Amino acid sequence: MLAGPHPRSGLDARERTAVVVEDDPDVRDLLEAVLSQAGFATRTAASGREGVELVRTFDPLVTTLDVGLPDIDGFEVCRRIRTVSDTYVVMLTARTDEIDALMGLDAGADDYQTKPFRPRELRARIEAMLRRPRHGVLPAGGGAAGAAAADGLVVNVAARTVAVDGTEVHLTRSEFDLLGALVDAPGRAIPKDALVRVLWGDEYDTGTLVTDQDRRSVEVHLTNLRRKLGDDAASPRWIRTVRGVGYRFDQPS
Ligand code: CA
């Protein structure tokens, strides 16, 4: 069951609603079954436009979104969904190449799942996603106002906003959570596996196995994060890759 507290309480109807956007009827039925068993009232759409309308109407807690749809592709559907809802979005793709992942995450998806998948695997992924804190995750190492600043970068924890050289930068939840974890420990290398757990909202559980796909998801989020911040992996202003370990937020000098 997707039971237990999560930060989006107070919206009971929403907590139990999911939207499935999938044109393959077999996969659609499977997704509906998995989500229904997890306690969701599930609505399904066979096209992207229909999916956007369902999300607009029902404002679901979770949306699964196929990349290959007959009318508009899943990335564009995700962008449109993001203009009307902050639903958790899992993108499903039959292709595993990095471009898919990059585009999927950049479009505002929270996670992605490759096909074929086992029902249990998808359910675990959704459960992990729902455990992620959505608001004010980080006690940023900064001041009492909940803001941290370093060399032109200002992270406001309470408002979940980020500005670079005075210009606001829009980050996805995952990007913000990762940035927050790094900013919170300046000068310290954070292992990739620990960042996976940040995404899971599960930093103290070391019992769950971290897979290569999870690590790659962190890499993809970091790539997007750097691009949005205008940071450069080769000559970093803030986020440095620590080879064989993970990433480090450089101490402001
Ligand atoms: Ca499809």
Residues whose N, C-alpha, C, O or C-beta is under 5 A from the ligand:
A	BS01	CA	D23 D24 D66 G68 L69
